[in-house]
């Protein structure tokens, strides 16, 4: 706990005691009056005589020299290996031994990483290993300038509920896994999501795979959804480098909407951070917010969550307002009742009836 400026044994208190000793009073008497030892006061008095008031300031406990400290050349080598491999202290110590014949304890490697600010992987840029010094945020000026698209894979919920309902390792949880169709495998649900960069208006479907034709059909329905909110045309779409987004079917779907395709750098999901953040919101506030009895039960709740997210949920980046506040204000709310109807062309004036969402 920090004391106030004139507290005893602060620089000011030490100066007062030294002045009393300098005036001719016995050092033992002055120390007793201050409630400190004669040796302590003698130390401060000697420093005051040698260095003046600067000698009364606390000195760091770090030694003036550290002969056993890891040399800078080895520390530079540790830093380079950390940025290149992203390995932890134990593996870095093994790499130093194997590649360079240098023996260091993992604890020593860790101390070097702490000194260099490289001890946490989240502070390193994934592709380059360079230290991240600031978070770069961007936002396009108008709705439709950029739409983020991504796929998130979730394990399906078995009939009767999975381990979240019955408990990990229980007989009921194991039995629920054996109720899958056909082979007994529960499988996965693929969340295809599209999110407008400016308004944060979001659209998600629960589909059976992440193949090229599936992603292309989703994009057409997502474009129709945005069109109902006057977000058209969509100038650019940003995706990762997944196989479905490198396909001819995806390119043809973008051509029908007149949208330019942009990709993130490899292994850099933060570039597509808005939809990645939305995926996290989906997981917390819809997918795992309660114990569902089946996958159909969870999918049935998706439309209500999307409508709440777009029309009612406050968004911190929008000043506490919902995404719909940055659009034309359409009252359209999604429903997943009709199967999708594939279209060969993209009409100039779209309505949501052109691309009905699939049954969940």
C-alpha positions as CSV (number, residue, x, y, z in Angstrom):
1,X,0.0,0.0,0.0
2,X,1.5,3.4,-1.0
3,X,1.9,6.0,1.8
4,X,1.4,9.7,1.5
5,X,4.2,12.1,0.6
6,X,5.1,13.1,4.2
7,X,4.8,9.7,5.9
8,X,7.8,8.5,7.9
9,X,10.5,6.7,5.9
10,X,9.4,8.1,2.7
11,X,12.1,10.3,1.0
12,X,10.7,13.3,2.9
13,X,10.7,11.5,6.3
14,X,14.2,10.2,5.8
15,X,15.4,13.8,5.0
16,X,14.0,15.1,8.2
17,X,15.7,12.4,10.3
18,X,19.0,13.1,8.5
19,X,18.7,16.8,9.2
20,X,18.2,16.1,12.9
21,X,21.4,14.0,13.0
22,X,23.3,16.6,11.0
23,X,22.2,19.2,13.7
24,X,24.2,17.3,16.3
25,X,21.7,14.9,17.9
26,X,22.8,11.3,18.6
27,X,21.8,9.0,15.8
28,X,20.6,6.4,18.2
29,X,18.2,8.9,19.9
30,X,16.7,10.0,16.5
31,X,16.3,6.4,15.4
32,X,14.4,5.5,18.6
33,X,12.1,8.5,18.3
34,X,11.2,7.4,14.7
35,X,10.7,3.8,15.7
36,X,13.4,2.4,13.5
37,X,16.8,0.8,14.2
38,X,20.0,2.7,14.5
39,X,21.5,0.7,11.6
40,X,18.6,1.7,9.3
41,X,19.0,5.4,10.0
42,X,22.8,5.2,9.7
43,X,22.3,3.7,6.2
44,X,20.0,6.6,5.1
45,X,22.3,9.2,6.7
46,X,25.3,7.8,4.8
47,X,23.5,7.8,1.5
48,X,22.3,11.4,2.2
49,X,25.8,12.6,2.9
50,X,27.1,10.9,-0.3
51,X,24.3,11.7,-2.8
52,X,22.1,14.3,-1.2
53,X,18.3,13.9,-1.5
54,X,18.7,11.6,-4.5
55,X,20.3,9.1,-2.1
56,X,17.1,8.9,-0.1
57,X,15.1,7.4,-2.9
58,X,14.4,3.7,-2.9
59,X,16.7,1.7,-5.2
60,X,15.6,-1.2,-7.3
61,X,16.2,-4.6,-5.8
62,X,17.7,-5.8,-9.1
63,X,21.4,-6.4,-8.9
64,X,23.8,-4.1,-10.7
65,X,25.1,-7.0,-12.7
66,X,23.9,-10.6,-13.4
67,X,26.8,-12.7,-14.6
68,X,24.6,-15.8,-14.9
69,X,21.9,-14.1,-17.0
70,X,21.1,-15.7,-20.4
71,X,23.3,-13.9,-23.0
72,X,21.5,-11.7,-25.5
73,X,22.6,-13.8,-28.4
74,X,20.9,-16.9,-27.0
75,X,17.8,-14.8,-26.0
76,X,17.6,-13.6,-29.6
77,X,17.8,-17.2,-30.8
78,X,14.9,-18.1,-28.4
79,X,12.8,-15.3,-29.7
80,X,13.4,-16.3,-33.3
81,X,12.5,-19.9,-32.6
82,X,9.4,-18.8,-30.7
83,X,8.2,-16.7,-33.6
84,X,8.9,-19.4,-36.1
85,X,7.5,-22.5,-34.4
86,X,5.1,-21.1,-31.7
87,X,6.5,-23.8,-29.4
88,X,6.3,-23.6,-25.6
89,X,9.3,-23.4,-23.2
90,X,9.8,-27.1,-22.9
91,X,9.9,-27.7,-26.7
92,X,12.0,-24.6,-27.3
93,X,14.5,-26.0,-24.8
94,X,14.6,-29.3,-26.7
95,X,14.9,-27.4,-30.0
96,X,17.9,-25.4,-28.7
97,X,19.6,-28.7,-27.6
98,X,18.8,-30.5,-30.8
99,X,19.6,-27.8,-33.3
100,X,22.2,-25.6,-31.6
101,X,23.7,-27.7,-28.8
102,X,22.6,-25.2,-26.2
103,X,21.3,-26.6,-22.9
104,X,18.8,-24.5,-21.1
105,X,16.1,-25.3,-18.5
106,X,12.5,-24.7,-19.7
107,X,12.1,-22.3,-16.8
108,X,15.0,-20.2,-18.1
109,X,13.4,-20.2,-21.6
110,X,10.1,-19.0,-20.1
111,X,11.8,-16.1,-18.3
112,X,13.4,-15.0,-21.6
113,X,10.0,-15.2,-23.3
114,X,8.5,-13.1,-20.5
115,X,11.2,-10.5,-20.8
116,X,10.7,-10.3,-24.5
117,X,6.8,-10.1,-24.2
118,X,6.4,-13.4,-26.1
119,X,5.1,-15.7,-23.4
120,X,1.5,-15.6,-24.5
121,X,0.6,-17.0,-28.0
122,X,-2.5,-14.7,-28.2
123,X,0.0,-11.8,-28.4
124,X,1.6,-13.2,-31.5
125,X,0.4,-12.8,-35.1
126,X,-0.4,-16.4,-36.2
127,X,1.1,-16.2,-39.8
128,X,4.3,-14.3,-39.0
129,X,4.9,-14.8,-35.3
130,X,5.4,-11.0,-34.9
131,X,4.3,-9.4,-31.6
132,X,0.9,-7.8,-31.8
133,X,1.0,-4.3,-30.6
134,X,-2.4,-3.0,-31.4
135,X,-5.8,-4.3,-32.6
136,X,-6.7,-3.0,-36.0
137,X,-10.5,-2.4,-36.4
138,X,-12.3,-1.4,-39.5
139,X,-15.9,-0.7,-40.6
140,X,-17.2,0.0,-44.0
141,X,-19.3,3.1,-44.5
142,X,-22.5,1.6,-46.0
143,X,-24.5,-1.6,-45.7
144,X,-23.6,-4.0,-48.5
145,X,-20.1,-2.7,-49.0
146,X,-18.8,-5.9,-47.4
147,X,-20.5,-9.1,-46.1
148,X,-18.5,-11.6,-43.9
149,X,-19.3,-15.3,-44.6
150,X,-18.1,-18.3,-42.6
151,X,-19.1,-21.9,-41.6
152,X,-19.0,-23.2,-38.0
153,X,-19.3,-26.9,-37.3
154,X,-21.3,-28.1,-34.2
155,X,-21.9,-31.6,-33.0
156,X,-25.5,-32.6,-33.3
157,X,-27.7,-33.2,-30.3
158,X,-28.8,-36.9,-30.0
159,X,-32.4,-37.7,-29.5
160,X,-33.3,-37.3,-25.9
161,X,-30.4,-34.8,-25.3
162,X,-26.7,-35.3,-25.0
163,X,-24.1,-35.2,-22.2
164,X,-25.0,-31.6,-21.4
165,X,-28.4,-32.8,-20.3
166,X,-27.5,-36.2,-18.8
167,X,-23.9,-35.5,-17.6
168,X,-20.6,-36.6,-18.9
169,X,-19.9,-40.3,-18.9
170,X,-23.4,-41.3,-17.7
171,X,-25.2,-44.3,-19.1
172,X,-28.0,-42.0,-20.4
173,X,-25.5,-39.9,-22.3
174,X,-23.9,-43.0,-23.9
175,X,-27.3,-44.3,-24.8
176,X,-28.2,-41.1,-26.6
177,X,-25.2,-41.4,-28.9
178,X,-26.5,-44.8,-30.1
179,X,-29.8,-43.3,-31.4
180,X,-28.3,-41.7,-34.5
181,X,-29.9,-42.6,-37.9
182,X,-28.4,-45.5,-39.7
183,X,-24.9,-46.1,-38.4
184,X,-25.6,-44.7,-34.9
185,X,-23.2,-41.8,-35.4
186,X,-24.7,-38.5,-34.3
187,X,-22.8,-36.3,-36.9
188,X,-22.5,-32.6,-37.2
189,X,-24.5,-29.5,-38.0
190,X,-22.9,-26.8,-40.2
191,X,-23.8,-23.2,-39.5
192,X,-23.5,-21.1,-42.6
193,X,-23.5,-17.4,-41.6
194,X,-23.4,-14.1,-43.4
195,X,-23.0,-10.8,-41.6
196,X,-23.1,-7.3,-43.0
197,X,-19.9,-5.3,-42.0
198,X,-21.6,-2.0,-41.5
199,X,-24.9,-2.9,-39.9
200,X,-24.0,-6.3,-38.3
201,X,-27.3,-7.7,-39.7
202,X,-26.8,-11.4,-39.6
203,X,-28.3,-14.4,-41.4
204,X,-27.6,-18.1,-40.5
205,X,-28.8,-21.5,-41.7
206,X,-28.3,-24.9,-40.2
207,X,-27.2,-27.2,-43.1
208,X,-26.0,-30.7,-43.5
209,X,-22.5,-30.1,-45.0
210,X,-20.1,-27.4,-46.2
211,X,-19.8,-28.5,-49.8
212,X,-19.5,-26.1,-52.7
213,X,-23.1,-26.4,-53.9
214,X,-24.4,-26.0,-50.3
215,X,-22.4,-22.9,-49.7
216,X,-23.4,-21.4,-53.1
217,X,-27.1,-22.0,-52.5
218,X,-26.8,-20.5,-49.0
219,X,-25.2,-17.4,-50.5
220,X,-28.1,-16.9,-52.9
221,X,-30.6,-17.1,-50.0
222,X,-28.5,-14.8,-47.8
223,X,-28.4,-12.2,-50.6
224,X,-32.1,-12.4,-50.8
225,X,-32.4,-11.9,-47.1
226,X,-30.2,-8.8,-47.2
227,X,-32.2,-7.5,-50.1
228,X,-35.4,-7.5,-48.1
229,X,-33.6,-4.9,-45.8
230,X,-32.5,-2.8,-48.9
231,X,-28.9,-4.1,-48.6
232,X,-28.4,-4.6,-52.3
233,X,-26.3,-4.9,-54.3
234,X,-23.6,-6.5,-52.1
235,X,-20.3,-5.2,-53.5
236,X,-17.8,-7.6,-51.7
237,X,-17.9,-10.8,-49.6
238,X,-15.1,-11.9,-47.3
239,X,-14.4,-15.6,-46.6
240,X,-11.6,-17.8,-45.4
241,X,-9.8,-20.2,-47.8
242,X,-12.1,-23.1,-47.3
243,X,-12.6,-25.5,-50.2
244,X,-16.2,-24.5,-50.8
245,X,-15.2,-20.9,-51.2
246,X,-12.5,-21.8,-53.8
247,X,-15.0,-23.7,-56.0
248,X,-16.6,-22.9,-59.3
249,X,-20.1,-23.1,-57.8
250,X,-19.2,-20.4,-55.3
251,X,-17.7,-18.2,-58.0
252,X,-20.9,-18.6,-60.1
253,X,-23.1,-17.7,-57.2
254,X,-21.2,-14.5,-56.6
255,X,-21.4,-13.7,-60.3
256,X,-25.2,-13.9,-60.1
257,X,-25.2,-11.2,-57.4
258,X,-22.4,-9.1,-58.9
259,X,-20.3,-9.5,-55.8
260,X,-16.5,-9.4,-55.7
261,X,-14.8,-12.2,-53.7
262,X,-12.1,-11.3,-51.1
263,X,-10.2,-13.9,-49.0
264,X,-8.5,-13.7,-45.6
265,X,-4.8,-14.4,-45.3
266,X,-4.1,-18.1,-44.4
267,X,-4.5,-18.9,-40.7
268,X,-5.7,-15.4,-39.9
269,X,-9.3,-15.6,-38.7
270,X,-9.1,-12.2,-37.0
271,X,-9.3,-10.6,-40.5
272,X,-12.9,-12.0,-40.7
273,X,-13.4,-11.2,-37.0
274,X,-17.0,-9.9,-37.2
275,X,-18.5,-13.2,-38.3
276,X,-16.1,-15.1,-36.0
277,X,-17.4,-13.0,-33.1
278,X,-20.9,-13.7,-34.3
279,X,-20.1,-17.5,-34.2
280,X,-19.2,-17.1,-30.6
281,X,-22.4,-15.3,-29.9
282,X,-24.3,-18.1,-31.6
283,X,-22.6,-20.7,-29.4
284,X,-23.2,-18.9,-26.1
285,X,-26.7,-17.4,-26.7
286,X,-28.3,-20.1,-28.9
287,X,-26.4,-23.4,-29.4
288,X,-25.5,-24.0,-25.7
289,X,-27.7,-21.5,-23.8
290,X,-29.9,-24.4,-22.6
291,X,-30.2,-28.1,-22.7
292,X,-32.0,-29.1,-25.9
293,X,-33.8,-32.5,-26.2
294,X,-32.8,-33.0,-29.8
295,X,-31.1,-31.3,-32.8
296,X,-34.5,-30.4,-34.2
297,X,-35.4,-28.7,-31.0
298,X,-32.2,-26.6,-31.2
299,X,-32.7,-25.7,-34.9
300,X,-36.3,-24.6,-34.2
301,X,-34.9,-22.0,-31.8
302,X,-32.6,-20.5,-34.4
303,X,-35.1,-18.2,-36.1
304,X,-36.2,-16.7,-32.8
305,X,-32.6,-16.0,-31.9
306,X,-31.8,-14.4,-35.3
307,X,-34.8,-12.1,-35.0
308,X,-33.8,-11.1,-31.5
309,X,-30.2,-10.5,-32.6
310,X,-31.2,-8.4,-35.6
311,X,-34.1,-6.5,-34.1
312,X,-33.7,-6.3,-30.3
313,X,-30.3,-7.3,-29.0
314,X,-28.1,-4.2,-28.2
315,X,-24.8,-4.2,-30.0
316,X,-21.8,-2.6,-28.3
317,X,-20.2,-1.5,-31.5
318,X,-23.5,0.3,-32.5
319,X,-23.8,2.3,-29.3
320,X,-26.2,-0.2,-27.7
321,X,-28.6,-0.3,-30.7
322,X,-29.6,-3.4,-32.6
323,X,-28.3,-4.1,-36.2
324,X,-31.7,-3.2,-37.7
325,X,-31.1,0.4,-36.7
326,X,-28.5,0.7,-39.4
327,X,-30.7,-0.6,-42.2
328,X,-33.8,0.7,-44.0
329,X,-35.8,-0.6,-41.0
330,X,-37.6,-3.5,-42.6
331,X,-39.8,-5.5,-40.2
332,X,-39.1,-8.8,-42.0
333,X,-38.3,-11.6,-39.6
334,X,-36.9,-14.9,-40.7
335,X,-38.8,-18.2,-40.6
336,X,-37.5,-21.6,-41.6
337,X,-40.6,-23.3,-42.9
338,X,-40.2,-23.8,-46.7
339,X,-37.4,-25.7,-48.5
340,X,-35.1,-23.6,-50.8
341,X,-36.0,-23.2,-54.4
342,X,-32.8,-23.1,-56.5
343,X,-32.7,-20.2,-59.1
344,X,-30.5,-19.9,-62.2
345,X,-30.6,-16.1,-62.3
346,X,-30.5,-13.4,-59.7
347,X,-33.4,-10.9,-60.3
348,X,-33.0,-7.2,-60.1
349,X,-35.7,-6.7,-57.5
350,X,-35.5,-9.4,-54.9
351,X,-38.0,-10.5,-52.3
352,X,-37.5,-13.1,-49.6
353,X,-40.1,-15.4,-51.4
354,X,-37.5,-15.9,-54.1
355,X,-35.2,-17.7,-51.7
356,X,-37.2,-19.3,-48.9
357,X,-35.0,-20.6,-46.1
358,X,-34.8,-24.4,-45.6
359,X,-36.8,-26.4,-43.1
360,X,-34.8,-27.1,-39.9
